[in-house]
Amino acid sequence: MRLLLVILALTEFVLADVHQIPLVKIESMRMKMIREGTWGNYLKQKNVARYMKQMNGIIPQRVNDYDDMEYVTDITIGTPEQTFRVQIDTGSSNLWVADITCGKGPLKCGSTECSIPLYCPTLCDDQRCCAGSPYKVDDCRNKQKFDKSNSTTYSASGRRWKFNYYVRGSSFGYYGVDTVRFGSAGTNQLVIPGTVFGQATSMSSQFIQSPFDGILGLAFKDIAVGGITPPFQVAVDKHLVDQPIFTIHLRHTQVMGFERLTDSGFWQFLMTGVKSGAYEEKNRWQVISDTGSSFIGVPTVTLREIGHSIGAKYDHEREVFIVDCHAKPSIQLTIGDLNYTIEAKNLVLPAGGGQCMLALFRMPDFIFSPAWVLGTPFIRQFCNIYDMGQKRIGFAPSLQS
């Protein structure tokens, strides 16, 4: 099945012009580790990191946790064009890619977290310190790296940035300004001059083995690190698109409905009900649409009830519900006045060893909002239409097989 990031130029929702940027589905770190049997140990490290950072008064941002990323696309930056494969993330707002200087700076291992072997793998900003090795290792090995000296349209910003993660350290670098193009060279690209983007001089170790070169955030400016204007918002401000609308596109039918956003940063809205089997609950949950999640995030109690209603068995080590691979569970979500049913084809995933699991995960208890994360199982069932101009999100049934 082919997915596209579609930048819509619309007049009363009749297509006038469209930029279609192909997406490539990759295996998320969560799915890879579950399949290989290493997810349970990773979760233990992650939970230790969360606890230690909370004890130090640090509340990590959910937006900077990329265990679940599944979709990548190609963009280009600079003149002549330099090509990068980036993760599509509607749960963050910054664009950043690896810089040519990444991995060439000095190795610093002075923090307390790095000096304690038990905590080093989860809390140290630079994982190379844990091995005690004096040798420099390239953080950005196997990455395409941006070289500003090869771009005639580049200008310096003079500002620096840093992203902290739940586990596996930080990524940091500086901002630059250049022409960004959505899509591969030679295609019908959306060309956005004067875009501020991050140049990573050091990457968190969670990205070292990942098959992408950076992140393309598609949320709002309010949550952008450093207060920079996200690339798509730059395109809107420069009137490069007729309407400020995009979608992660599958073939779909008519839009069922739109829902007003309740947050000025995320693609966040209100959900009022859930039903699965004999279980039904009414509430007023804040939820977000997030292409950066391969699963659906569910509040703890609700997740337990859904699992029990389906007849699934909870695996405490992997923190997933194991279900019969031939089962046909469904979950109905109420958004606005309409019900949206997620079918088994998007809910039941292979878990390795001949087992299957529900594509649901427990939301961390210390996160107060949002209560749910509607990731790719929901987005594959219902195409999400992101209307940045009217601050609303629409849903259309997918025609995927």
N, C-alpha and C positions, 0 to 999 in steps of 0.2 A: 504494500500500500504506500502511495506517495503522499507525503505531507508537504505543505508549502506555508511559508510565512507570506501572507498576502497583504500588501499595502493598498488599501482601497481608495480610489478616487470616485466618490459617489455623489449622485444627485437624487435625493429622495430614494436612496438605496437601489438605484438603477446604475449598473456599472458604466462608467465613462472611460476609465483607464485603470489598469491594474499592474502593479509591480509584483510578480510572483517569484519568490525566492525559495528554491528547494531546500527542504530540511532532511537531514540524515539521522535516523534513529540509531543510537548507540546503547550498549548495555550499561546501566547505571552501576555505580560502585556498590550500592545496596544489593542489587540483583546478582552481581558478580560474586560478592562475598558470601551471600546466602548459598549460591550454587556451589562455591568452593568450600563451604563449611567454616569460614573465618569470621562471619558476621557477629557471632556471639562474643568472641574475644574483643572485636572492635567496639562493640557496644559497651563492654565493661570499661575500656579505656575512655570512651566518650563520656560515660556517666561520671567517672572520676574527674575528668576535665571540667565538666559542668559544675560538679560539687566544689572543686577547688576554686574555680573562678567566682562562684557565688560567695564562697567564704571570704574572698578577697574583694567583694563588693562589685564584681564585674558581671553584668547580665549580657551574655552574648546575643547578637542579633540573629534571628532565625534566617534572615535573608542571606546571611553569609555561610550557610551550611549546604554543601553541594553533594551530599551522598546520593541524591536521587536524580541528578541531571540525566536526561535522555536524548535531547534533541540538539543538534548542532547545525550550523549553516556557514556559508562562506561570505566574508565581507572583504573589501579592500580598503587600504588607507594609504594616502600619499600620492605624489605625482613624480615619476610613474607609479603605477599601482603595486602595492605589496599585499599579498593575499594571506588571510588568516581564517582559520576555522574556529568559530566561537560558539559557546553555549547560549541558547535562547532562554532568557529568564524573565518572566513577567513578575517575579517576586523581588527584583532589585532594579536599580536605575542607572548604574554606571557601566560604561564601556571601558574595558581594559584589555591589553594584550601584552605578551612578553616583549621586553625591550632588548636591544642588541647588547646592552651592558649586563643583562641578567646573568648571575653566576660569576661575575668578575670582581665583585667587591670583597672587602676583608671579612674574614670569618670571626664573629664575636660570640663568645660563649660565657659571658660574665654573670648572667642572671641566676638567681637562686634556683629557679625551676630547672635550669639546665644542669645544675650540679648534683641533683638528687636523682639517682638512677630510676627509682620507682615512678617519679613524676615526669621525667624528661621526655618520654615518648608522647605524652599527651599535652604537656604544658609548654615545653621549650619552643621558642620562636624558630629555631633552626635545628632540625633533626640531626644534622651532621655533628652537632655538639655531643649528642648522646653516645656516639661511638668513640668519642675522644680522639678522632682522627685530625691530624694537623693539615691534611690535604684538602685543597679546594675542589668541591664538586659543583658542576653546573646545575643550578636550580632549574634552568629552563632547557635542559637537554631534550632533544627531539621536538622542540617547539620552533615554529616560525617566529622570527624575532624582527621587530620593527627597527629600522635603521633610519634615523632622522636625517643623516647626512646624504641619503639617497633620495630625499623628497624635496622638490623645489617649492612646494606649497606649505611646508612645515614652519611653525613658529613656536617658540617656547612660551610656557605659561608662568613658570617661576614658582609653582605651588607643588607641594608634595602630598601623598595620600598613603593610608594604611588601612587594610582590612584585617580584622581579627576573626578567627574561626573558633568553633566549639572545640576542635581538636586539630592537631597537626599544625599549630603555629599560625603565622601571619603571611600575608602578601603585601608588599609595599613598593612604592616607586614615586614617580612624578607625573604631572599632567603636561600634555602638549596639545597643540591645536593644528588640525589638518583636515583635508577633505576625506570624509568617510563615505563609502559606497556600499549599500546593502545589495548583496548578490555577487556572483563571480565576475571576473573581468570578461568583457565581450558579451555580457547578457544585458537585458533591459534593467539596468540598475537604478536604484534611487540614490542620487548623488547629493550629498549633504556637505557643502563647504563650511569651514569655520567651526568644526566640531571639536569640543574638548574631550580628550580621551586619556585614559591612564596608561602609562608605560611602566610595566612591572620590572623592577630591578632585582627583586627577590620574590620567589613564589613559595606559598605554603606547600609542604610536602604532599598534601592531599591532591595537588594538581600535577606533580612530577610525572606520574604514570598515566595521566589522563590523556585521551586522544583529542585534545583541543588546545588552542593557543591563548584563550581568554574568555571573557564573559560579555555578552551583550544584554544589558538590562533594559527592559521595556516598561517599567513602572514609571511613577511620577517624580518630578523634581524634588518634592518635599522629603523624600527619603534618600536622595542622592548624596553619597559621601562627598563632603566638600561643597555642597550646594551647587554643583555644576548642572547645566541643562542637559538632560539625556538626549541622545542623537535623534530619536524620533520627534521629540519636542522641538528640537532645532529645525527639523524639516517642516513641522507645522508652523513655527514662528516665521520661517522664511517663505511660506506659502508654496512649498515644493510639492504638497499634496492638496488635492481639492477639498478633502475632508480628513480630519484627524482620526482615522479609523484603520485598524488592522485586525487580522484574525490568523490563528493557526488553522490552516485550511485543510479540510477533507471535503469530499463531495457531500453536499448536504441539501436538505429540503428548506422550506421557508422558515424564517426566524419565528420561533414560538413566542418569545417575549423578551423585553429588556427590563433590567433591574438597576435602580439608582445606586451609585456607590455611596458608602458610608464613611469613607476615609479618603483623605486628600493625597495619600502616598501610595498605597497598595490598590490593587484591583479587588477591593473588599466590599462586601454587600451583606444583606440580611437573609438568613435562611430560617424558616419557621417550623420545619417538620422533617422527620425521618421515619421510614417504615421498612421493615425487613421481616418477612415471614409473619409470625404472630406478634412481633414486637413493633410498637409504635410510640413515638415521643414527640410532643410539641414543645417548642422553646423559641427563643429569639437569639440564635447564634450569629456571631460575626464570622464570616467565612471569606477566604480569598481564592481566586483562580490563580493557579501557579504552574506554569510549564516546567518549572524547576523541580517538580516532585513527581516521581514515577508511581507513587502510591497516593492514597487519600488519607489525610490526617484526621483522626476522629478523637473526641474527648474520651478519657479513660473509661468512665462508666458506660457511656453509649457504645463504645467499641466492644466491651464485654457482653452487653446485651445483644448486639448484632451477631457476634460470634456464636453465642448460645442459640439464638433463634435459627441460625443456619445449620447448627449441628457440627460446628467446627471445634477443634481442640487446640488450646493455646500452647504454643511452644515458648516456654519462659526464656530459654537461652537465646533464641533468635528473635524473640518478641514479635512473633507472627502467629496468626491462626492457620492451622493446617486443616485442609478440607479435602474431601474426596475429589479426585481429578475429573470425575464425571458428573459432579454436582452442578446444579443450575441455579445458584442463588441470585437474587437481585436486591437492589437497594433503591428505594424511592425517596427522593429529596423534594421538599416543598420550598420553592423560591417564588416569592410574590403570590400570585393566585394560581400558579401552575405546578404540576408534579412532573419531575424528571426522573426516569427510571434507568439506573445503570445495570446493564445485563451481565450475565456470567462471563461472556466472551471478553469483557474488560475487567472483571473482578477476580477471576481465577487465573493464577500464574504458576508456572513450574517452580518448584523449590529445591530441585535436585533430589537424587536418590529415589526417583519414582514418586515423589510427593508433590502436592500442590498446596498453594497458600492463597489467602485472600489478599488482595492488593490494598490493604489497610494498615495504617500504623498508629500507634498511640501518641497523641500530642503530648509534649513535655508538660509536666504539671506546673512549672514556673512561668509558662507563657499564658498571659491572661487574654490576649487578643492577637490574632483571631483564634476562635475555638476549633474551626475546621480548616483544612487545606484541601481544596479540590484540585488534585493533580491530573496527570494524563489519563487515568481511567475514565474520569468524567469528561475530559476534553476530547477523548476519542469517541465517546458516546454522543456528546453534544458539542458541535463546533462553537467556540467562544468568540464573540465579536466584541473587540475592545474599542469603545468609542471614547477617545480621550477628550474630545471637544465638549460633549454633553455629560461627561462623567457618569457613564452608564456601561453596562455589559449585557450583551444579548446571547441567546442560546438557540441553536438550530440543530435538529436531529441529523446525525451523520448517516451517510449512506454506505459506510464501509461494510465489507462482507464479513 
